[in-house]
Amino acid sequence: METRELKARLRTSLLAARRALTADQRRAAAAAATAGMLAAPAWRAARVVALYQAYGAELDVAALRAAEGEDILRLDTSTVE
C-alpha cells in the first residue's frame, strides 16, 4: 500500500473517531488540551501563535483564545468558507 493511501485511510479513521465522541467528551478533551497548552513552556515563550476557528467536531480552542485576553490577534473569519 502506498503512503498516500495509508495517509488517506488514517485520516478517514481519525475523523470518524473524532466524530464519534460525545459533546461532553469533546469539551473534556478541549479543556485538557487548553490546560496542557497554557502550561507548556513553549506556549508561554511564544511571541506569535496561530489558532483556528473550530467547525463541527474539531477541538474547540475558544478557551485558549479567551485565556489570552486582548493580547491575541483577532482575524476576521467572516469571509472564510
N, C-alpha and C positions, 0 to 999 in steps of 0.2 A: 504494500500500500504506500502511496506517495505521501510526502509530508503535507502537501496541500489538502489531500483528502483526510488525513489524520487530524489536521487542524480544524477542518470543517466539522468533522464528527465530534471532536472535543467541544467546539463552540456550541453546537446543537445540544449536546448533553448538558453542558453547564447552564445554558439558557433555560432549558427545561427544568433543571433542578432549582434554579432561582425562581422561576415562575411557580413552582410547587410549594414554596414557602408561604406560610400564612402571613397576614399583615402583622400580627404580633411578633412572629419570628423575624420579619424584615426590620421592624422597629428595634428589636433587641440587637440585631446584627449592626444596624446603623449606630446605635448607642455605643456598642463595644468598639466599633471602628473609630468613632469620634473620640472616645476616651483614649484609645491607643495612639491616634494621630496627635492629639494635643499633648500627650506625654512624651512623644518621640523627640529626641534632641534635634533631629534633622528638621522637624516641623518648627520648633522654637527658633532655630537658627535661620530658617528660610527667609529670604527677603521678598521672593515672588513665588506664589503658589497659584496654580490654575485649578479651578473647581468646575464642575458641570452642573447642569440642571437635570435632576433625575426624572426619568419618564418610566411609566409602567412599573415593573418590578425591580428597577435599578436601585442600588443603595442610595438612600436619601442622605445628602450631605448638608441639609439645611441647618442642623445643629452645629456643624463645623463652621459654616458661614456665620451663624449667629454668635459663636464664641469669639470670632474675630472682630465683631462690632463694626465700627466705622473705618477700621484700618484696611478693610478688604475692598478691592476694586469692584465696582458694580458694572456689569456689562448689560447692555440692552439685548435681551434674548427674544424680544417680541417678533423679530423678523426671521428667527431661526426656524427652519422647517424640519 
